Amino acid sequence: MTIRSVTTAALLMASTSAIAQVETRTITFENEGAILSGTLYLPEEHDGTALPAVVVTGAWTSVEEQMPSVYAHQMVARGFAAFTFDFRGWGKSGDLPESVRFVESPAAKTSDIRAAFDVVATLPEVDATQIHGLGICASAGYMVDAVSGNGTVKSIGLVAPWLQNADLVEAVYGGTDGVGALIEVSRNAEANGGEIIPAAGPEGAEGVLMPIGGYYYEQDRGAIPAYDNKWNQAGWEGWLTYYPADHAGRLTHPLAIVHSEAAAIPQGVKAFLSGFAGEATLQMLEEVTQFDFYDNPEDVTRAADAMAEHFRG
């Protein structure tokens, strides 16, 4: 594996100073019997020329209007079309099987990304030979799996990727006992048709997936009207037994990663790259938190610059 490091100064020199105006078009598509809702982003007054395109996916529990939309605008400003969508069971999209919603299902979300690539490749505004994938946080693993072995996709980029393995799962979720307890919660919830709790809440709140305040709880950030703010406890087992940091051997596409030691589980990036045989560009920004990567203008700009440079190849 070859890792090319990019300096922060170089990225800042290349940064886009203003975000272009965009036009959007709602696109629906089907996957595994459900109708998903997506959005195509194009430069304002686009003349119909086929553009390179980026499919953007976001963090766990998120909807397309959150960080995926932020990065879609950034990609359009850099000369790309962009496509975002709501996964099955979230936002405006249809349900998972048996009318289930709000389950963080790695398998289902990976399948949805593959379906999104397929529909994007048919759009007249898109150059089907220049389609790229951009996964943020939890969806980084799903994006890796959706791109691996996929001839429709040219390259992949990951921003603030949450790439866990068994050791990291135990470290984050309370060791063997903590993981086991959550899996038991998951199985009980599934047996009872699901158990929905708030996804986000203030710091220290009880009965909440993320009792930490910040992005998902702030109305001027992620707590937008479109956000479901729900978590189905039945999703724990699928999430806790999903180890994308071990999936690097599946991926042969050119790869770029932007992360920070101050963001979530940077150890996962190191574990992933240790198993990646291809060429990777790695940019580690200093003192950038996980939530900063979602919407802080300076950090989003730097991450988007790195992704655009990579996708141009």
Disulfide bonds with the S-S distance in Angstrom:
none
